[in-house]
Amino acid sequence: MNTWLESINTASKSDALAMLDGLYEHSPWVAARSLERRPFLSLAQVKRTFAEVVHQAGEQAQNDLIAAHPELAAKAAIAGQLTDASRAEQTRSGLQACSPEEFEAFHELKRQYRERFGWPFILAIGGPKGTGLSRHEILNCWKRRLKHARAVERAECLRQIHRIAELRLRERAQADPVDGQRVMAWADDLAIYNDLESEADPGLDVGLDAGLQVLLTEAHQQCARTISAWMRDCGFDTVSMDAVGNVIAVYEGQAGKASPKLLTGSHFDTVRGGGRYDGRLGIFLAMQAVARKRASGQRWPFTLELIAFAEEEGQRFATSFLSASALVGQWDPRWLALLDRDGLRLADLMRQRGMDPEACSKIAKGASDACAFIEVHIEQGPVLLEADLPLGVVTSINGSSRWLIEFEGTASHAGTTPMTMRRDAACAAAAFALFVESRCAAEPGLVGTVGMLEVPKGSMNVVPGACQCSLDVRAPNDEQRDRAVNDIFEAIRAICEQRGLSYQAKQVTLANAAPSAPFLQKQWEKTLQKLGLPVFHLPSGAGHDAMRMASLFPQAMLFVRCGNGGISHNPLETMTDDDAQIAFDALWSFLENFSNA
């Protein structure tokens, strides 16, 4: 246990209050109420307690807490009227050295923000890595958040207040998140490899985040080589690349013992304009765990095999989970004939990289080759963020059913066709989309999305004769998913009958749900309990490599909070080094206490 944490647990109330003084700007009540819940098992529990206290304090106390914070680059800063902590933070960011033009920009944003929301703009200028945001990054963040709805921005201000307190707490407790920082540094370093210029909105200040590394491109291969080198540096006993490009590292178990093999890993390919933590976080956390274990000169009573999956996203070819599919014996030889957008064949690209396409069907593992597969991944959603929790235990990876649907009516003149005589395909599609929304909102865990709506050759003065759309339905179990899909197609038939239309539908994918293995899920739950964190359960709405691996091995996932509204597959995908540290601590505890039963 951290010595500072021991002190806070045993100190008198007055001494403990002094130790926490100033973490929350002009709001000592947060610390006072939190101390009533001592003892704390970890700094993560201290921070969680702060968040609970603020949440339970009610709206007025939260508003007062927001109002207690100073404006950025405001007159108080210039006049030296800030608290010592705020002054130090703004100085490190360079806010007190703004040019006249920058001060003018800041003050105009401050005016617009105050006018829109009525409270000061609050930002943890230490940033997600604690190293500080530049003035340019602060300006861009300010502009972006001006577009938020009022409730969304108020919640974001409270999260930023907690981040400010978190950064102050770790400085005071001398508890730098060294493991999390190393993980995030690896993510930064790998992001320099890029196949294309960023496809992100040019108004976003995203730095290196909008990379692109898709299967068998030069950037993708550079990533594989770099990850391989890092794995060797971490102390894995063997590092190799298999027939589909997976990088596989093995850290052997204790000598002289017949040890089981535990698999872990995630993917290192990306989507276009994606972020740097999707997939890669799970690789880097396991690398750091082995680095720490190797440095101690110790071994686990099991062999750990880390798989950096070469392809999960399905960005270059019209299929996904190529890498995991090969490992579980689900490789389809027809995939070798797939063409990318430039007409290049998968088999030919593999040969150009010195790989043997025919070997892809020969690398499958057997069910007895390992005892389980675990994966740590960013949530890629807002649930943990809204719950003020850094970690969540995944109960199941949702099964999905995806369709392409076309409503067929009659194109006619917009001015001469009476409303009662129209066969409008777009209106039918709109009714369909609204039914999907209401049907899927009626059951917890069920989600439905109409992500594409298009009127082919549409015109402003023509009643749409056709409308093409998509349907994506996901649920924690296949029965729930299938019931919803059946209801949706009943609604489609009713809509078409009522409007005199027809439709065509083609199923694109069908993926079965992958429930977490109870014995693995319980071990993730125990790691959270040891950290003093609530055990929070959630399903995975997105597909992951663990979904494919589940066809051979018991699996369970751990989700890690991501910021910026939980956004992912986007240059704004982010997380903090403190959350990376908590994720590492959880993985470390899992490995140190792993039981194959």
N, C-alpha and C positions, 0 to 999 in steps of 0.2 A: 504494500500500500504506500502511496505517496506520503512523504513525511508531513507535508503541509496538510494533507487530508486528515492524517492522524491528529494533527494539532487542532484542526477545526472541530473534530469530533469530541475532543476532550477539553477544549477551552471553555472558560466561563462564558455566559451569554454576552457580556460586555466585551470581552476579549475577542470572541468570535465575530461579533458585529464589527469590531474595528478591523478585523482581517478581511471582511467583505465590503468595507466601506468604499463607496464610489463605483462599485461595479455597475450599478444602475443609476443613471444621472439624477441627482437630487431626489432619489426615491429609496431611502433606507428601509422602507417597509417591506420591500421584496426580500431583502436579506433576513430581516427580523422574522418574517413568517416562515421562511424556508428553514431557518435554524430550529424551528419547533419540530422539524421532521428528522432530526439527527437520530442515530448516526448514519453516515453515508458510506456506501461500499466503494464508490468510485467518483471521480470528477464528472463522469457522464451522468451519474445519478444526481449530483449537485446541480448540474445544468438543467436536467429534466425537472428537478424540483422547482427551480426558478421559473421555468415555463409554466408549470402547473399553478404555481402561486399567482402569477400574472393572469392566467386564464380564469382562475376562480375568483379573482378580485372584482370582476365585473366591468362593465363598459366605462363607467365614469372614472374609475381608478386607472384603467388603461388609457383613457383619453388624457388624464393628468400626466401619466408617464410619458406619453408621446410629446405633450406640450413642454415637458421639462427639458427636452433636448435642444441644444443650440442649433441655429442655422449654420449651414456650411458656408464658409467664405463670407460671413456676414460682418456687420459692424462690431459685434461682440468679439469676434476673432481678431479683427484689426486693432481694437482697443485693448486687447489682452484681458477680456472679462470672462474667459472660459475657465472651467475647472482644469486642474493640472492634467488630468487624463485626456480630456478633449483637446487641450492645447497641444499636447504631445502628438496625438493622432493626426490632427490637422497639419501640424508642422511636418511630420514624416511624409505626408502626401504632397507637400509643396503648396498647399492651398494659401498659405500666407505669403507666398512669393508669386502670386498671379500677376500677369501683365495687366495693364489697364483694360485691354480688350477682353481678357478672360474674366476679370472682375465684372465687366459689363454683362457678359454672357451669363455668368452665375447669378447676378442680381436680377436679370430679366427672367431667368428660369425660376428663381425664388418667388418673384412676383406672380408668375403664372401658376406656380404650384400652390401658393397660399390662396390665390383667388379660386382655384379649382377645389382644393381640399380643406383649407382652413387650418392646417397645422404645418409645422416645419418639415421639410424634406429630411429624412433620416436615412443614413447610409453608413454601414460599417466600412470605413475607408481603409481598414486593414485588408479588406478583400477576402476572397475565399482561401487564400494561401497565407494570410497574415503578413504579407510582405508589402502591402499597400497598393492602392489603385492610383494610377496617374490622373492628372487633371482632365485629360482627354477622356479617359474611361469614366470618370465621374460625370462629366458633362453628358456623355452618351447614355449612361444609365438614367440620369435625371430626365432626359428627353423621352426615353422609352417609357419610364414609369408615369409620365404625365398622361399617357394614353390609358392608364388603368381605370377600371371602374372604382368608385369610392370604397366599397367594401374590400375589394382586392388590394387596393393600395394601403388601406388601414392595416390589414393583416400583414402586408409586407413590411410596413414600418415596425410592427411589433417583432417580426422575425429579425429585422436588422438590429433592433435594440438588444435582442438576445445574443446576436452575433458579436456586438460590441462588448457585452458583458463576458462572453466566452473568451474573447481575445484578451481582455483585461485579467480574467481569472487565470488563464494559463501562464501569463507573465508573472502574476503574483505567486502562483503555486510552483513556478519554475518547472512547468510540465509541457515543454514543447512536444508536439506530436511528431516525433522523429520518424516513426515508421510510416505514418500517413504522408509526411512530407516527401519521403523517398518514393512512395507509390505515385504521388502526383508529379514528381520530377520525371519519373519514367514516362508518364503519360504526356508531359510536355515535350520530352525529347523525341518520342515516337511520332508526334504530330508534325514534325518537320518534313516527313516524307509525304508527298502530295502528287497525285496523278494529274490534277487539273487545278486551275485557278479557282478560288472560292466561288461557289455559286450562291453564296448568301447575299442577302440584301446589302448593297454597298453602304447603306447608312449604319450598319451594325459595326461596332468595334469588337471584332471577334478574334483578332490576332491570328494564332495558328489553329484555332479550333475547327475551322471549316476545311478540314483535310478530306482527301479521298484516297482510300487504299482498297481497291477491289481485286478480286481473285486474279492472280498471275500477271498483274501489271508490274512495272519496275518498282514503283513505290511499295507495293504489296510485298514483293520479294525482299526489298530492303528492310521492311519491318520484320520479316521472318528471320533474316540474318542477324538483325540487331537484337531481337528477343532471344535468339539462340545464344548470342555472346553474353547477354546479361544473365541468362540462366546458368551458364558455366561459371560466371563470376560469383553467382550466389552460392555455388557449391553443390549443385546437382551432380550426381555420379555419372549419369549419361545424358546426353542431349542429342536428339536425332530428328530427321524430317521424314515423314512417311510419304506414301505414293500420291496422296492428294494435297500435300503441302502442310499438313499439321506439324507443328513443332512440339515434340514430346520430350519431357524432361523427367527423369526418375531419381528420387532420393531414397536409397535403400533403407530397409528397416534394420533393427538391431541384429548384429552378427550372431550366427549360431542358432537363430530361431526361425521357424517356419512362420513367416508373418503374412497376414492378409495384405491385399493391395487396395488402397483407397484412391479413387480417381477424383480429380478436380480440374477446373479450367473454365475457359470461355473463349470467345472469338476475338480476333484482332482485325478483321476486315471492317469496313465502315460503309455507311450510306453516303450519298452525295450531300455535301454541306452538313455533315453530321458533327457530333461532338467527339471528345477525346476519352471519355470514360466508359461509354457503352461497350460492354464486353471486356475491354482491356483491364478494367479495375479488378476483375476476378483473377486474371493472370498475374498481375503485379502483386496483389495481396499474398498469393501463394508463394511467389518468388521471395518476397520479403520474409515470410515465415520460415522458409528453408534457409535463407541467409542467416537469420537469427539462430536457428537450430544448429546449423553448421558451425557458427562462431562459438557456440557453447561446447562444441565437441561431442554433442549428443545425437542420438537417433531415436525415432519413435518406434514403438513395437509393431509397426506396420510400414509397408512401403508406400510412399506417396508418389503418384504419377500425375504430373501436371500436363494438361493438353491445351496448347494454344491453337484453337481451331482456325483453320485458314479461311473458311467460308461459312457464314451463317445468314447473311443479309439478303442474298439473292439479287444483288445489284447488277451483276454483269450478265448472268444467264438466267433463263426463265425457270429457275428452281432455287430453293433455299435449303440450308442444312446439308449441303453436299458433303462436308467434312465429317460431321457426326454420322450421317447416313452410311458412309463407307465403313466407319468403325463398328457399327452395330449390324452389319450384314445387309443393309438395305440399299446398297449401291445399284443404280439402274444403268446398265451399259449404254442405253439410248442417250443418256446425258452427254456422252462423248461427242455426239453429233450436234449438240446445241450450238447456236450461233449467237454472238453478241451483237450489239447495235452496229458494229462495223463489218459484220459478216464473217468474223473470225470464229473458227470452230474450236471448241474446248479441247479436243484431242490434239489438234495442231499446236495450240498454245502450250499445252503441257510438254509436247516434244521439244518445242523451242526452248523451254526452260530446263531441258535435260531430264524430264520426268517420263515415266513409262505409263501411258494411259491404261494399258491392259492390267496393270498391277493394282488399280483402284479396287477391283472386286476381290482382292486377295488379302486385304489387311484387316478383315473383320475380327473383332474380339469374340470370345466365347463368354457365356454367362458366368463361368467359373474363373475367369481371368481376374476379376475384381469383386470386392464385396459391396461397393456402393460408389455413387457419383454425387458430389456436392458442387454447387456453383454459387458464388457471391456475385451480385450484379446490382447496378444502380436500378432503382425502381422504374425509372422512365415514366413517372406519373406523379400526381400531386398528393396522394393519400398520406404518405408519411410526413410530407411537408406540412399539410394542414393539421396533422395530429401532433406536431412538434416532437416527432420521434426520429432518431437517427437510423434505427434498424427495425425491420419487420420480418417475421417468419412466414414464408410462403407455404400455403396449404395445398395448392394445386396450380399447375400451369393450365390455363384454360384451353379447352378444345375449341376449334374454330370451324366455321363453314362459310366459304366465300363464293359469291355468285356474280355473274354478269347478266343483267336483265335488260331487255328492250321492250318498251311499250310501243305498240303500233296502232296509230289512229289514221286520221286523214288530214293532210295538209290542205288548208283552205284560206281564202282571203280574210284578213283580220277585220276588214270594214264591212263586208257583205254577209258574213256568216253569223246568224243570230246566236246568242249565248246558249240557247236551249237546243241548238242543232249542231253543236260542235263535237268533234271526236278528238279532243285535245290530249295528246300523249304526255305533254309536260305537266298538265294538271293531274293526270293519273299518277305520274311519278311523284308529284308533290304529296298527294294523298297517301301513297305508299310510304314515303319517307316519314311522314307524321305518324303513320301506324307503327312503323319500326320503332320510333322514339317512344311512343306510349307503351307499346307491348314490352319492350326491353326494360323500361323504367319500372315496370310493375313487379319485378323479381330481383331481390338482392343478388349481386354477383353477375347478373346477365347484362351484356352490353351489345348494342346493335348500331351499326354505322352505315349510312349511305354516303360514301366518300366521293363518289363521282356522279355527276348529273350533266348530261350533254345532249343538246338538241342538234343532230347532224344538219349542217347547212341551214341553221336557223336564221330567221330574218325578223326584223321588228314588225313587219306588216303581214306575217304569215302565222296562222294557227299551227302549232307544231304537230306534224304528222308522225313523228317518232321521237322517242327520248330514251337514251341509253344511260343506264345507271348501274351502280354496284351495290352489293349487300355483303356485309361482314358481321357475322353473329358469333359471339364468344361466350363461354360459360365454364364454370369450374367443373362441371361434369357433362358428359355427352348427352345424357337423357334430357337435361334442362335445355341444352343447345338445340337438340332436335325438335323438342316440343315447340320452341319459339319459331324455328324455321318453318315448321308445318303450319303454325298459325299465320305466319307472315304470307305464306303462299296461298292460304285460304283467303286472306284479305286481298291479295293481288287478283285472284280470280273474281272476287266480288266486285272489286273496283272496275275491272275490265268489263264485267257483265253490265254493271250500272251505266257505264259510259260508252258502251258499244265498241270496245277496243279488244285487241288481242295482245298476247305477249309471248316472248321467247326467253328462256332462261338456260344458262349453262353454268354448271358448278366448276369453279376454278380449283379450289383446294378443299380438302376435308382432313382436319387434323384432330386426333383424339386427345382428350384431356389426359394429363399426367399427374395424378395425385401424389403428394409427397409421402414417402415411406414413413410410417409412424415412428419407428425407432430412430430415424435420422431427425425428423422434425422435433422430437422431444429433446434431442441433444442440442439443437439450435436454441430451443426454449430455455434450456438450462444455462447456456452461455449468457443469454440476456439477463436471466435472474442473477447470475454471479456478478454482472455489471451493475446490478441495481436498477435495471430498466424494466418497464412494463413489457410483458409478452404480448405483442401486437400481431395478429394474424391478418393476412390478406392473400387473395389469389393473384397470380400473375396473368394479366391480360395479354401480354406479349408472349410470343413463342421464344424459346431459348434452346441452346444446345442440350440442356438437361432433358428437354422434352423428347428428343431423339434417343438420348442415352437411356431413358427410362424403359425402352423396349427390351433392354438386357439387364439393367442394374437398378436397384433401389436408388431413388434420387430425392434430394431435398435442397431447396434454395434459401438463401438469405438475401433480402433486399436492403439497399442502402439509400438513404434520402438523397435527392438531388434538388438543387435550388431553381430559381427563376421560374416559379410556378410548376416545377416538376417537368419542365420541357426536356425532350430528348429528340434524337435524330435531327438536331438543330445546332447551329454554332453557339447558341446561348446555353446549351447543356453545361451544367456546372455542379460542383459539390465543394465542400470545405475540407481542408486538411484535417480538421478535428473529427469530422465524420469519417474520413478515411482511416484515421487512427482508431476510432471506436470499432469500425468494421474489421480492422486488423486485430484488435484485441479480442473480438468475438471469434474470428477464425482461429487465432492462436489458442484460445481456450477450448474450442471445439477439437482441434488437433491434439492438444495436450491430454484431453480426457476422452478421446474417441473410443467407442465400444462397438464392436461388430455384432450387436444384438439388440 
